Structures are given as C-alpha cells and as structure tokens.
Amino acid sequence: MLTIKSFFLFIQNQLLGMKWLNVLAGKFLNLIGINTTERLGASLQFFIYDVIKIFVLLSVLIFIISYIQSYFPPERTKRILGRFRGIKANILSALLGTVTPFCSCSSIPLFIGFTRAGLPAGVTFSFLISSPLVDLGSLVLLMSIFGAKIAIAYVIVGLILAVAGGSLIEALHLERYVEEYIKANSCVDIESENLTRRDRLIYAKDQVAFTVQKVALYIFIGVAIGALIHNWIPQELIERVLGTRNHFSVIIATVIGIPMYADIFGTIPIAEALYSKGVGLGTIMSLMMAVTALSLPSIILLRKAVKLPLLVFFVGIVTTGIIFIGYIFNAFGWMFI
C-alpha cells in the first residue's frame, strides 16, 4: 500500500507537478546571483517554473486531446447527439464538451452550429457550459497542483452544473428565445473528413500551435498575477477578503471572475497562489468556474444568438450554480485534501 501511495505521489509531484523543475529554476537563479529567498527572486522562480510547466503540460495534453477530437468533428458530434433525448442527451453533450478544449468564446460558434442543426436548446447549452469549464487538459493540470481528488471533484461538479443548467433550460422550453435567424438555418457548415493517421497527427500538431498561440498571453498574465499574490500580497489581506471566515468570499470570487476573460490554463496559476495563501477550496473553484464559464466577451457573443430573457436566465443559473458549488466545497473541502 505504501509503495502504491509513493508511486502516485511521484506521478503527482514529479511527473505532473514537475517539482524538479522548480528546484532547477531556483538553482539557475541562484547561479546568476538572484536570491530566491527574497520576494523578487521568489517571484521570478514562481514565474519561470509555472510558465514552463504549464506550456509543457499544455502542449502534450492538447496534442493528445486534439488527436482524440479528430475522431469527433462537429458534424459527427451532431449526429451522435441527435440520437438521444432528455437527460441522456444533456449528459452526453456535457461529456462531449470535455474533448473540446475551447474557451467560452470559441465554444459559441459550435453552439450556434448545433442549434442550427436542430438539436434541443438544453442539449446545446449543456455543451456550451461544459466545453470551456471542463476538459481533459484541465483535469491533468489541476491534478498537478491540487491532487487527484480535488481535480476529479472539480470535473464532476462542472459536469453536474452543465447537465443541470441545460436540463432546466429545456424543461422550461426556453428555446423560443433563440434568435429566429439561427433557427431558420437548418444546416451546419462543417464537413466531415475521413482522416488518415498522418492527417490526425498533423491536425493535432496544428492544434497545439494554434492553442498555445491563443492562450500564451493569458498564461503569462495569470502566472504574473499568481507570482504577485504568492509573494507580495500579505496573507492576512487575502484571508480577510477571500478566506473562509468571510461568508461572502464565494460571492466576491464569482463576481470578480465574471468580467475576466481567460481560460482554465490562465486561471490555474492564480488558483495555485490563492490556495497557498489559505483561501478556501470552494472560493477558488468559484473563481475558476466564473472566469472560464462566464466572461463578458462570451456573453456579448451569445447575445447575438439568443434573446435577452434566455441570456439573463443562462447567466443567472450558471452564476447561482457556481456560488452553490463554492459554498459546498468550502464546507466539505477537507474531505478532498
């Protein structure tokens, strides 16, 4: 049993967490005369370690995910989802969202395409919630920082939120608030291709380059903010605003997260720094979910596809779900540590 535990700790700390890289970064900075025991040196060490770690893991994960995704082009996904009805369709839609590593804005064109194809609005909203919120890449990156239990719990509650949100929209028959020009167009402008293995490898490589280029700025910003929180902002201040003793910490984190535009890869360094400062697990989850599932650019884009009542309901139900999840994990987060 001890051997198995040691093996999983090695996987988490050295393979996924790449702790050896943190040590290497510290030795490099000390070698060039930068003291890593001081705040500036510690911030540089945090920045170098996290940036390299995230880019390496991200590239490997996106390559693997994109190769898998090449078997599920949107046209094929539409045909699969079209065979199911009710809660089963919502569950499958949320699960398929996990193999589409898109941010909230990138998910909206697919959401529109699926809606035009005649899929129920609730099913497409389950996809829209889960696609930016939960994917295989975020699972592995979260494991590298928080461990397997917390990472799996994040994925499960994200899927539950996606299924519940989509099911509620469908149950209330809110599809009448989808813009008419989308419902009138019944085709999806996407071609399914029979790709060879070489084509799939090229596609995966191109997706790595595209994704890294798209998220690089957010990763740099996220890591910089994480380094700032980690080494410059007093722990007492963070605990006073976002600590578990502040009963409004989850609401504050959610409200702060909604106007921000980033993806899960840019928010993880911030979450890591907040976690090290003693911020509650639920508060951190609420911040990550609000940033990734709801952002002002994605809300503006979605407004072009749906009418205001459906947009307000969507934002309201997702926000309420995120806050509820945050308080649950603040209360029972000790079970996952």
The 8 nearest C-alpha neighbors of each residue, nearest first, counted from 0:
[[1, 3, 2, 4, 5, 6, 7, 8],
 [0, 2, 4, 3, 5, 6, 7, 8],
 [1, 3, 5, 0, 4, 6, 7, 8],
 [4, 2, 6, 0, 5, 1, 7, 8],
 [3, 5, 1, 7, 6, 2, 8, 0],
 [6, 4, 8, 2, 3, 7, 9, 1],
 [5, 7, 3, 9, 4, 8, 2, 10],
 [8, 6, 10, 4, 9, 5, 11, 3],
 [9, 7, 5, 11, 10, 6, 12, 4],
 [8, 10, 6, 12, 7, 13, 11, 5],
 [11, 9, 14, 7, 8, 13, 12, 15],
 [12, 10, 8, 15, 143, 9, 16, 13],
 [13, 11, 16, 9, 18, 10, 8, 17],
 [12, 14, 17, 18, 9, 16, 10, 15],
 [13, 15, 10, 17, 16, 11, 12, 9],
 [14, 16, 143, 11, 17, 13, 10, 12],
 [15, 17, 143, 12, 13, 18, 11, 14],
 [18, 16, 13, 14, 19, 20, 15, 12],
 [19, 17, 21, 13, 20, 16, 12, 22],
 [18, 20, 22, 17, 21, 23, 13, 12],
 [19, 21, 23, 18, 22, 17, 24, 48],
 [20, 22, 24, 18, 48, 23, 19, 25],
 [23, 21, 25, 19, 20, 24, 26, 18],
 [22, 24, 20, 26, 21, 25, 19, 27],
 [25, 23, 21, 27, 22, 26, 44, 20],
 [26, 24, 22, 28, 23, 27, 44, 29],
 [25, 27, 29, 23, 24, 28, 30, 22],
 [28, 26, 30, 24, 25, 29, 23, 31],
 [27, 29, 33, 25, 31, 30, 26, 24],
 [30, 28, 33, 32, 26, 31, 27, 34],
 [29, 31, 27, 28, 32, 26, 33, 25],
 [32, 30, 28, 29, 33, 27, 26, 34],
 [31, 33, 29, 30, 34, 28, 27, 35],
 [34, 32, 29, 28, 40, 31, 35, 30],
 [33, 35, 40, 36, 29, 37, 32, 28],
 [36, 34, 40, 41, 37, 33, 25, 29],
 [37, 35, 34, 41, 40, 38, 39, 33],
 [38, 36, 35, 40, 39, 34, 41, 42],
 [37, 39, 41, 40, 230, 42, 36, 231],
 [40, 38, 42, 41, 37, 43, 35, 230],
 [39, 41, 35, 43, 34, 42, 37, 38],
 [40, 42, 35, 44, 38, 43, 39, 37],
 [43, 41, 45, 226, 39, 40, 44, 38],
 [44, 42, 46, 40, 45, 41, 47, 39],
 [43, 45, 41, 47, 42, 46, 25, 24],
 [44, 46, 42, 48, 43, 47, 226, 49],
 [47, 45, 43, 49, 44, 48, 222, 50],
 [48, 46, 44, 50, 49, 45, 43, 51],
 [47, 49, 21, 45, 51, 46, 50, 44],
 [48, 50, 52, 46, 51, 47, 53, 45],
 [49, 51, 53, 47, 52, 48, 46, 54],
 [50, 52, 54, 48, 49, 53, 55, 47],
 [53, 51, 49, 55, 50, 54, 48, 56],
 [52, 54, 56, 50, 55, 51, 57, 49],
 [53, 55, 57, 51, 52, 56, 58, 50],
 [56, 54, 52, 58, 57, 53, 51, 59],
 [57, 55, 53, 59, 58, 54, 60, 52],
 [56, 58, 54, 60, 55, 59, 53, 61],
 [59, 57, 61, 55, 56, 60, 207, 54],
 [60, 58, 62, 56, 57, 61, 55, 63],
 [59, 61, 57, 63, 62, 58, 136, 56],
 [60, 62, 64, 58, 63, 59, 207, 65],
 [61, 63, 203, 65, 59, 60, 64, 207],
 [64, 62, 60, 66, 61, 65, 67, 59],
 [63, 65, 61, 67, 66, 62, 68, 60],
 [66, 64, 68, 203, 62, 67, 63, 61],
 [65, 67, 203, 63, 69, 68, 64, 199],
 [68, 66, 64, 65, 69, 70, 63, 71],
 [67, 69, 65, 71, 70, 66, 64, 98],
 [70, 68, 66, 71, 67, 65, 72, 199],
 [69, 71, 68, 67, 72, 66, 75, 194],
 [72, 70, 68, 69, 76, 75, 73, 67],
 [73, 71, 75, 74, 69, 76, 70, 191],
 [74, 72, 76, 75, 77, 71, 189, 109],
 [75, 73, 77, 76, 72, 191, 189, 78],
 [74, 76, 78, 77, 72, 73, 71, 79],
 [77, 75, 73, 79, 74, 78, 71, 80],
 [76, 78, 74, 80, 75, 79, 73, 81],
 [77, 79, 81, 75, 76, 80, 74, 82],
 [80, 78, 76, 81, 77, 82, 75, 83],
 [79, 81, 77, 82, 78, 83, 76, 88],
 [80, 82, 78, 79, 83, 77, 118, 84],
 [83, 81, 80, 79, 78, 84, 88, 77],
 [84, 82, 88, 81, 80, 87, 85, 79],
 [85, 83, 88, 87, 86, 82, 81, 89],
 [84, 86, 87, 88, 89, 83, 166, 122],
 [85, 87, 89, 88, 90, 166, 84, 162],
 [88, 86, 90, 89, 85, 91, 84, 83],
 [87, 89, 83, 84, 91, 86, 90, 85],
 [90, 88, 122, 86, 92, 162, 87, 91],
 [91, 89, 87, 93, 92, 88, 162, 86],
 [92, 90, 94, 88, 93, 89, 95, 87],
 [91, 93, 89, 126, 95, 90, 94, 88],
 [92, 94, 126, 96, 90, 125, 129, 91],
 [95, 93, 91, 96, 97, 92, 90, 158],
 [96, 94, 92, 97, 93, 98, 91, 99],
 [95, 97, 130, 93, 126, 94, 129, 99],
 [96, 98, 134, 95, 94, 133, 99, 130],
 [99, 97, 96, 95, 134, 68, 100, 64],
 [98, 100, 96, 97, 101, 130, 68, 134],
 [101, 99, 134, 98, 130, 131, 102, 97],
 [102, 100, 131, 105, 99, 106, 130, 103],
 [101, 103, 131, 105, 104, 262, 106, 291],
 [102, 104, 131, 106, 105, 297, 292, 291],
 [105, 103, 297, 106, 102, 107, 296, 300],
 [104, 106, 102, 101, 107, 103, 108, 109],
 [107, 105, 103, 104, 109, 108, 101, 127],
 [106, 108, 110, 109, 104, 105, 111, 301],
 [109, 107, 111, 110, 106, 112, 105, 104],
 [110, 108, 112, 111, 107, 106, 113, 73],
 [109, 111, 107, 113, 108, 112, 123, 114],
 [112, 110, 114, 108, 109, 113, 115, 107],
 [113, 111, 109, 115, 114, 110, 187, 108],
 [112, 114, 116, 110, 115, 111, 118, 109],
 [115, 113, 111, 116, 118, 117, 112, 110],
 [116, 114, 185, 112, 117, 113, 182, 184],
 [115, 117, 113, 185, 114, 186, 118, 187],
 [116, 118, 115, 114, 119, 185, 113, 182],
 [117, 119, 114, 116, 113, 120, 81, 122],
 [120, 118, 122, 121, 117, 123, 114, 169],
 [119, 121, 123, 174, 122, 124, 169, 118],
 [122, 120, 165, 169, 124, 168, 119, 123],
 [123, 121, 89, 125, 119, 124, 120, 165],
 [122, 124, 126, 120, 125, 121, 110, 127],
 [125, 123, 127, 165, 121, 126, 122, 120],
 [126, 124, 165, 161, 122, 93, 128, 162],
 [125, 127, 93, 123, 92, 96, 124, 129],
 [126, 128, 124, 125, 130, 129, 106, 123],
 [129, 127, 161, 125, 126, 130, 292, 124],
 [128, 130, 132, 96, 126, 93, 133, 161],
 [129, 131, 96, 132, 97, 127, 126, 128],
 [132, 130, 102, 103, 101, 129, 291, 292],
 [133, 131, 129, 292, 130, 291, 288, 128],
 [134, 132, 129, 97, 154, 131, 130, 157],
 [135, 133, 97, 136, 137, 98, 100, 138],
 [134, 136, 138, 137, 97, 139, 98, 133],
 [135, 137, 138, 139, 134, 60, 140, 61],
 [136, 138, 140, 134, 139, 135, 141, 263],
 [139, 137, 135, 141, 136, 150, 140, 142],
 [138, 140, 142, 136, 141, 137, 143, 135],
 [141, 139, 137, 143, 142, 138, 136, 144],
 [140, 142, 150, 138, 143, 144, 139, 145],
 [143, 141, 146, 147, 139, 150, 140, 145],
 [142, 144, 16, 15, 140, 141, 11, 146],
 [145, 143, 141, 142, 146, 16, 271, 140],
 [144, 146, 142, 141, 149, 143, 150, 147],
 [147, 145, 142, 148, 149, 144, 143, 150],
 [146, 148, 142, 150, 149, 151, 145, 141],
 [149, 147, 151, 335, 150, 146, 152, 336],
 [148, 150, 152, 151, 147, 335, 146, 145],
 [151, 149, 147, 153, 141, 142, 152, 148],
 [150, 152, 154, 148, 153, 149, 147, 155],
 [151, 153, 149, 155, 150, 154, 148, 156],
 [154, 152, 150, 151, 156, 155, 157, 149],
 [153, 155, 157, 151, 152, 156, 133, 158],
 [156, 154, 152, 158, 157, 153, 151, 159],
 [157, 155, 159, 158, 153, 154, 160, 152],
 [158, 156, 154, 160, 155, 159, 153, 161],
 [157, 159, 161, 155, 160, 156, 93, 162],
 [160, 158, 156, 162, 161, 157, 163, 155],
 [159, 161, 157, 163, 158, 162, 164, 156],
 [162, 160, 125, 158, 128, 164, 129, 159],
 [161, 163, 159, 165, 89, 125, 160, 164],
 [164, 162, 166, 160, 165, 161, 159, 167],
 [165, 163, 161, 167, 166, 162, 160, 168],
 [164, 166, 121, 125, 124, 168, 162, 167],
 [165, 167, 169, 163, 168, 121, 164, 162],
 [168, 166, 170, 164, 169, 165, 163, 171],
 [169, 167, 165, 121, 171, 166, 170, 173],
 [168, 170, 121, 172, 166, 167, 171, 165],
 [169, 171, 167, 172, 168, 166, 173, 121],
 [170, 172, 168, 169, 173, 167, 174, 166],
 [173, 171, 169, 174, 170, 168, 175, 120],
 [172, 174, 175, 171, 168, 176, 169, 309],
 [173, 175, 176, 120, 177, 172, 169, 119],
 [176, 174, 173, 177, 172, 178, 179, 309],
 [175, 177, 306, 174, 173, 309, 305, 178],
 [178, 176, 305, 174, 175, 306, 304, 179],
 [177, 179, 305, 304, 180, 181, 306, 176],
 [180, 178, 182, 181, 183, 177, 176, 175],
 [179, 181, 183, 182, 178, 184, 304, 177],
 [182, 180, 179, 183, 184, 115, 178, 304],
 [181, 183, 179, 184, 115, 180, 178, 185],
 [184, 182, 180, 181, 179, 185, 115, 178],
 [185, 183, 181, 182, 115, 186, 180, 116],
 [186, 184, 115, 116, 183, 117, 182, 187],
 [187, 185, 116, 184, 115, 188, 112, 117],
 [186, 188, 112, 189, 116, 115, 185, 113],
 [189, 187, 186, 190, 112, 74, 116, 73],
 [188, 190, 187, 74, 191, 73, 72, 112],
 [191, 189, 192, 74, 188, 72, 187, 73],
 [190, 192, 74, 72, 189, 193, 75, 73],
 [193, 191, 194, 190, 72, 69, 70, 195],
 [192, 194, 195, 191, 70, 198, 69, 199],
 [193, 195, 198, 192, 199, 196, 197, 69],
 [194, 196, 198, 197, 199, 193, 200, 192],
 [197, 195, 199, 198, 200, 194, 201, 66],
 [196, 198, 200, 195, 199, 201, 194, 202],
 [199, 197, 195, 201, 196, 200, 194, 202],
 [198, 200, 202, 196, 197, 201, 66, 203],
 [201, 199, 203, 197, 202, 198, 204, 196],
 [200, 202, 204, 198, 199, 203, 205, 197],
 [201, 203, 199, 205, 200, 204, 198, 206],
 [202, 204, 65, 62, 206, 200, 66, 201],
 [205, 203, 201, 207, 206, 202, 62, 200],
 [206, 204, 202, 208, 207, 203, 209, 201],
 [205, 207, 209, 203, 204, 208, 210, 202],
 [208, 206, 204, 210, 205, 209, 61, 58],
 [207, 209, 205, 211, 206, 210, 212, 204],
 [210, 208, 206, 212, 207, 211, 205, 213],
 [209, 211, 213, 207, 212, 208, 206, 214],
 [212, 210, 208, 214, 213, 215, 209, 207],
 [211, 213, 209, 210, 215, 214, 208, 216],
 [212, 214, 210, 211, 215, 209, 216, 217],
 [215, 213, 217, 211, 216, 212, 210, 218],
 [216, 214, 218, 212, 217, 211, 213, 219],
 [215, 217, 219, 218, 214, 220, 213, 212],
 [218, 216, 220, 265, 214, 219, 215, 221],
 [217, 219, 265, 221, 215, 216, 220, 222],
 [218, 220, 216, 222, 217, 221, 223, 215],
 [221, 219, 217, 223, 218, 222, 224, 216],
 [222, 220, 265, 218, 224, 223, 219, 217],
 [221, 223, 225, 268, 219, 224, 220, 46],
 [224, 222, 220, 226, 225, 221, 219, 227],
 [225, 223, 227, 221, 222, 226, 220, 228],
 [224, 226, 269, 222, 272, 228, 268, 223],
 [227, 225, 229, 223, 42, 224, 228, 45],
 [226, 228, 224, 231, 225, 229, 230, 223],
 [229, 227, 232, 225, 226, 230, 231, 272],
 [230, 228, 226, 272, 227, 225, 231, 232],
 [229, 231, 227, 38, 228, 226, 42, 232],
 [230, 232, 227, 228, 229, 233, 38, 226],
 [231, 233, 228, 230, 234, 227, 229, 236],
 [234, 232, 235, 236, 231, 237, 230, 228],
 [233, 235, 237, 236, 276, 238, 232, 277],
 [234, 236, 238, 233, 237, 239, 232, 276],
 [237, 235, 239, 234, 238, 233, 240, 232],
 [238, 236, 234, 240, 239, 235, 241, 242],
 [237, 239, 242, 235, 241, 236, 240, 234],
 [238, 240, 236, 237, 242, 241, 235, 245],
 [241, 239, 237, 238, 242, 248, 236, 245],
 [242, 240, 248, 238, 237, 278, 239, 245],
 [243, 241, 238, 278, 244, 245, 239, 240],
 [242, 244, 245, 279, 246, 241, 278, 248],
 [245, 243, 242, 246, 239, 238, 241, 248],
 [244, 246, 243, 247, 248, 242, 241, 240],
 [245, 247, 248, 244, 243, 249, 242, 250],
 [246, 248, 250, 245, 249, 251, 241, 240],
 [249, 247, 241, 251, 245, 250, 246, 252],
 [250, 248, 282, 252, 251, 247, 325, 322],
 [249, 251, 253, 247, 252, 248, 254, 322],
 [250, 252, 248, 254, 249, 253, 255, 247],
 [253, 251, 286, 255, 249, 250, 254, 256],
 [254, 252, 256, 250, 286, 255, 289, 251],
 [253, 255, 251, 256, 252, 257, 250, 258],
 [256, 254, 252, 253, 257, 251, 258, 259],
 [255, 257, 290, 289, 253, 286, 259, 254],
 [256, 258, 294, 289, 290, 293, 259, 254],
 [259, 257, 295, 294, 256, 255, 260, 290],
 [260, 258, 256, 257, 290, 294, 261, 295],
 [261, 259, 294, 290, 258, 295, 262, 296],
 [262, 260, 265, 217, 290, 291, 259, 266],
 [261, 263, 291, 264, 265, 102, 266, 290],
 [262, 264, 266, 265, 291, 267, 137, 287],
 [265, 263, 262, 267, 266, 218, 137, 53],
 [264, 266, 218, 221, 217, 263, 262, 267],
 [265, 267, 263, 269, 264, 268, 221, 287],
 [266, 268, 270, 269, 264, 265, 271, 263],
 [269, 267, 271, 222, 225, 270, 266, 221],
 [270, 268, 225, 272, 266, 267, 271, 221],
 [269, 271, 267, 273, 268, 272, 283, 274],
 [270, 272, 268, 274, 269, 273, 267, 275],
 [271, 273, 229, 225, 275, 269, 274, 270],
 [274, 272, 276, 270, 275, 278, 271, 269],
 [275, 273, 271, 278, 277, 276, 272, 270],
 [274, 276, 272, 273, 277, 271, 229, 278],
 [277, 275, 273, 274, 234, 278, 272, 229],
 [276, 278, 274, 275, 279, 273, 238, 242],
 [279, 277, 242, 274, 273, 276, 241, 238],
 [280, 278, 282, 281, 243, 329, 242, 277],
 [279, 281, 283, 282, 329, 332, 328, 284],
 [282, 280, 325, 328, 329, 284, 283, 279],
 [281, 283, 249, 285, 279, 325, 284, 280],
 [282, 284, 286, 280, 281, 285, 270, 287],
 [285, 283, 281, 287, 286, 282, 288, 280],
 [286, 284, 282, 288, 325, 283, 253, 321],
 [285, 287, 252, 283, 253, 256, 289, 284],
 [288, 286, 284, 290, 285, 289, 266, 291],
 [287, 289, 285, 291, 290, 286, 292, 284],
 [290, 288, 256, 257, 293, 286, 253, 292],
 [291, 289, 256, 287, 257, 288, 259, 293],
 [290, 292, 262, 288, 289, 132, 293, 131],
 [293, 291, 132, 289, 288, 131, 290, 103],
 [294, 292, 289, 257, 290, 291, 297, 295],
 [293, 295, 257, 258, 297, 260, 296, 259],
 [294, 296, 298, 258, 297, 299, 257, 293],
 [297, 295, 299, 298, 294, 300, 104, 260],
 [296, 298, 104, 300, 299, 294, 295, 103],
 [297, 299, 301, 295, 300, 296, 302, 294],
 [300, 298, 296, 302, 297, 301, 295, 303],
 [301, 299, 297, 302, 298, 303, 296, 104],
 [300, 302, 298, 304, 303, 299, 297, 305],
 [301, 303, 299, 305, 304, 300, 298, 306],
 [304, 302, 301, 300, 305, 299, 178, 306],
 [303, 305, 301, 302, 178, 177, 181, 111],
 [306, 304, 177, 178, 302, 176, 303, 301],
 [307, 305, 176, 309, 308, 177, 178, 310],
 [306, 308, 310, 309, 311, 305, 302, 176],
 [309, 307, 311, 310, 306, 312, 176, 305],
 [310, 308, 312, 311, 307, 306, 176, 313],
 [309, 311, 307, 313, 312, 308, 314, 306],
 [312, 310, 308, 314, 309, 313, 315, 307],
 [311, 313, 315, 309, 310, 314, 316, 308],
 [314, 312, 310, 316, 315, 311, 309, 317],
 [315, 313, 311, 317, 312, 316, 318, 310],
 [316, 314, 312, 318, 313, 317, 311, 319],
 [315, 317, 319, 313, 318, 314, 312, 320],
 [316, 318, 320, 314, 319, 315, 321, 313],
 [319, 317, 321, 315, 320, 316, 314, 322],
 [320, 318, 316, 322, 317, 321, 315, 323],
 [321, 319, 317, 323, 318, 322, 316, 324],
 [320, 322, 318, 324, 323, 319, 285, 317],
 [321, 323, 325, 319, 324, 320, 249, 250],
 [322, 324, 320, 326, 325, 321, 319, 327],
 [325, 323, 327, 321, 322, 326, 320, 328],
 [326, 324, 281, 322, 285, 328, 323, 282],
 [325, 327, 329, 323, 328, 324, 281, 330],
 [328, 326, 324, 330, 325, 329, 331, 323],
 [329, 327, 281, 332, 331, 330, 325, 326],
 [328, 330, 281, 326, 332, 327, 279, 280],
 [329, 331, 327, 328, 332, 326, 333, 281],
 [330, 332, 328, 333, 329, 334, 327, 335],
 [331, 333, 328, 334, 329, 335, 330, 280],
 [334, 332, 336, 331, 335, 330, 329, 328],
 [333, 335, 332, 336, 331, 148, 328, 149],
 [336, 334, 333, 148, 332, 149, 331, 152],
 [335, 333, 334, 332, 149, 148, 146, 145]]
